[in-house]
Amino acid sequence: MSLEDVRAALPVALPVMMGYLAIGVPCGVMAAEAGLSPLAAFLLSATFYSGAGQFMMASLALAGVPLVSMVASVALVSTRQLLYSAALAPYLRSAPRPLAALFAATVTDESFGVNLSRLAGDASWTPVRATVVNVASMLSWAVANAIGALVGPALAIPTAVMSFAMTSIFICLLAGQRWSRATVVVAASSAAAVVALKALGAGSLAVLVGALVGVAAGLACASGARGGRASR
């Protein structure tokens, strides 16, 4: 890793880092309410590193949900990481195993979106730079959680505000994508599936299924486009 890689990656990571600072503090506040110290909140955020999972863990712990049910719920929500691995694996084949392992351990929803678009469309974007984005984002998230746990007892942040802060990051990432027919199909299919499943009472499962529906719709759209070109 060179200084040039860091200089190239940090501006790309900055929007994600700023968003993580905004939502990490409320997550840390909830962690403090569940009994975690600032150090514990930092270590959890730097090792488990899942915004949705950490919000869920704090909420379930405060609700008195049994540990087994808590682990199962968080694991189910986190299965979307399998989709990220499948999408990113082709771009990391040449990376050394320690670097690939660090990259895989520090991928989240937002850094996945940023890095996938760069790896697919920018020849200068390397696994090293992608990993710098991941690690910088992770550190900002962990620090924000520690700050939230430290000042938590003095703050009262409405849950609705916390939830929308996380949603707003996804909206910003979506707006910054290169829009194509496939992008529109994926976004529309995923959104429609999540809304429909939420209305049916699917709960957290709606996010996972919605992501799968979006991926399937995108693959079908891409396959149809290739078939159309081949028949000409």
C-alpha positions in Angstrom: 0.0 0.0 0.0 1.4 3.4 -1.0 0.6 7.0 -0.1 -0.8 7.4 -3.6 -3.3 4.6 -2.9 -4.4 6.3 0.3 -4.7 9.7 -1.4 -6.8 8.2 -4.2 -9.0 6.2 -1.9 -9.8 8.6 0.9 -11.8 11.1 -1.2 -13.9 8.2 -2.5 -14.4 6.9 1.1 -15.2 10.3 2.5 -19.0 10.4 1.7 -19.4 7.0 3.3 -17.3 8.0 6.3 -19.4 11.1 6.9 -22.6 9.1 6.7 -21.2 6.6 9.1 -20.3 9.3 11.6 -23.9 10.5 11.4 -25.5 7.1 12.0 -22.8 5.6 14.1 -23.4 7.9 17.0 -27.1 6.9 17.4 -26.0 3.2 17.1 -23.5 3.8 19.9 -26.2 5.5 22.0 -28.4 2.3 21.6 -25.3 0.2 22.4 -24.8 2.1 25.7 -28.5 1.6 26.5 -27.9 -2.1 26.1 -25.0 -2.0 28.5 -21.9 -1.6 26.3 -19.0 0.6 27.3 -17.4 2.9 24.7 -14.4 0.5 24.3 -16.8 -2.5 23.8 -18.8 -0.5 21.3 -15.6 0.3 19.4 -14.4 -3.3 19.4 -17.8 -4.7 18.4 -18.0 -2.2 15.5 -14.5 -3.0 14.3 -15.0 -6.8 14.4 -18.7 -7.4 13.6 -19.0 -4.2 11.5 -22.6 -4.4 10.4 -24.8 -1.3 10.8 -28.1 -3.1 10.4 -26.9 -6.0 12.6 -25.7 -3.7 15.4 -28.9 -1.7 15.4 -30.9 -4.9 15.5 -28.8 -6.4 18.3 -29.2 -3.4 20.5 -33.0 -3.3 19.8 -33.4 -7.0 20.5 -31.3 -6.8 23.6 -33.3 -3.9 25.0 -36.5 -5.9 24.2 -35.2 -8.9 26.2 -35.1 -11.3 23.2 -33.3 -14.6 24.0 -29.7 -14.8 22.7 -30.5 -17.7 20.3 -33.2 -15.7 18.6 -31.0 -12.7 18.5 -28.2 -14.5 16.8 -30.5 -16.2 14.3 -32.2 -12.8 13.4 -28.9 -11.0 12.9 -27.4 -13.9 10.9 -30.4 -13.9 8.6 -30.1 -10.1 7.9 -26.4 -10.5 7.3 -26.7 -13.2 4.6 -26.8 -10.5 2.0 -23.0 -10.5 2.4 -23.0 -13.7 0.3 -24.3 -11.6 -2.6 -21.5 -9.1 -2.2 -18.9 -11.8 -2.2 -20.2 -13.3 -5.4 -20.2 -9.9 -7.1 -16.7 -8.8 -5.9 -14.8 -12.1 -6.2 -13.9 -11.8 -9.9 -12.1 -8.5 -9.2 -9.9 -9.9 -6.4 -8.6 -13.0 -8.0 -5.1 -11.5 -8.4 -5.0 -10.0 -4.9 -2.8 -11.6 -2.2 -4.8 -13.7 0.2 -4.1 -11.6 3.3 -5.3 -8.5 1.4 -8.4 -10.3 0.0 -9.2 -11.6 3.5 -9.0 -8.0 4.9 -11.1 -6.7 2.1 -13.8 -9.4 2.6 -13.9 -8.8 6.4 -14.5 -5.0 5.9 -17.1 -4.9 3.2 -20.5 -3.3 4.0 -23.5 -2.2 2.0 -22.1 1.3 1.2 -18.5 0.4 0.6 -19.7 -2.5 -1.7 -21.7 -0.1 -3.8 -18.8 2.4 -4.1 -16.1 -0.2 -4.8 -18.1 -2.3 -7.3 -18.8 0.7 -9.5 -15.1 1.6 -9.4 -13.7 -1.9 -9.9 -16.1 -2.4 -12.9 -15.5 1.0 -14.6 -12.1 2.3 -13.5 -8.9 0.5 -14.6 -6.8 2.4 -12.0 -9.0 1.1 -9.1 -7.1 -1.7 -7.4 -7.9 -4.1 -4.6 -5.6 -2.1 -2.4 -7.5 1.1 -3.0 -10.8 -0.7 -2.5 -9.5 -2.1 0.8 -8.5 1.4 2.0 -12.0 2.6 1.3 -13.3 -0.4 3.4 -10.9 0.2 6.3 -11.4 3.9 6.5 -15.1 3.5 6.5 -14.9 0.8 9.2 -12.8 3.1 11.4 -15.2 6.0 11.1 -18.0 3.7 12.0 -16.2 2.3 15.0 -15.2 5.7 16.3 -18.7 7.1 15.9 -20.1 4.1 17.8 -17.6 4.7 20.6 -18.6 8.4 20.7 -22.2 7.5 20.8 -21.7 5.1 23.7 -19.7 7.7 25.6 -22.3 10.5 25.3 -25.3 8.2 25.1 -26.7 8.9 28.6 -26.9 12.7 27.8 -28.6 12.3 24.4 -32.2 11.5 23.4 -32.4 10.7 19.6 -35.8 9.6 18.2 -35.7 6.1 16.7 -37.3 7.4 13.5 -34.4 9.8 12.9 -31.9 6.9 13.4 -33.6 4.7 10.9 -33.9 7.4 8.2 -30.2 8.3 8.7 -29.3 4.8 7.5 -31.8 4.9 4.7 -30.5 8.2 3.4 -27.0 6.7 2.8 -28.6 4.1 0.4 -30.5 6.8 -1.4 -27.3 8.9 -1.9 -25.4 5.8 -3.2 -28.2 4.9 -5.6 -28.5 8.5 -6.9 -24.7 8.4 -7.7 -24.9 5.3 -9.8 -24.4 5.2 -13.6 -28.0 4.9 -14.7 -28.9 2.4 -17.3 -31.8 0.1 -18.1 -30.4 -2.6 -15.8 -29.9 -0.1 -12.9 -33.5 1.0 -13.2 -34.8 -2.6 -13.3 -32.8 -3.6 -10.2 -33.8 -0.5 -8.2 -37.5 -0.7 -9.1 -37.7 -4.5 -8.6 -35.9 -4.4 -5.2 -38.0 -1.5 -4.0 -41.3 -3.0 -5.1 -40.4 -6.4 -3.5 -39.4 -4.8 -0.2 -42.5 -2.7 0.0 -44.8 -5.6 -0.8 -43.1 -7.9 1.7 -43.2 -5.3 4.4 -46.9 -4.8 3.8 -47.3 -8.6 4.2 -45.5 -8.5 7.5 -42.2 -10.2 6.4 -40.2 -7.9 8.7 -36.4 -8.1 8.3 -36.7 -10.9 5.8 -38.1 -8.4 3.3 -34.7 -6.7 2.8 -32.9 -10.0 2.0 -35.6 -11.2 -0.4 -35.9 -7.8 -2.0 -32.1 -7.8 -2.7 -32.4 -11.3 -4.2 -35.3 -10.1 -6.4 -33.3 -7.2 -7.6 -30.3 -9.3 -8.4 -32.4 -11.8 -10.3 -34.1 -9.0 -12.3 -30.8 -7.4 -13.1 -29.4 -10.7 -14.4 -32.5 -11.3 -16.4 -32.3 -7.8 -17.9 -28.6 -8.2 -18.8 -29.2 -11.7 -20.3 -32.0 -10.3 -22.4 -29.8 -7.4 -23.6 -27.0 -9.8 -24.6 -29.5 -12.1 -26.4 -30.9 -9.1 -28.3 -27.5 -8.1 -29.5 -26.6 -11.6 -30.5 -29.7 -12.0 -32.7 -28.9 -8.9 -34.7 
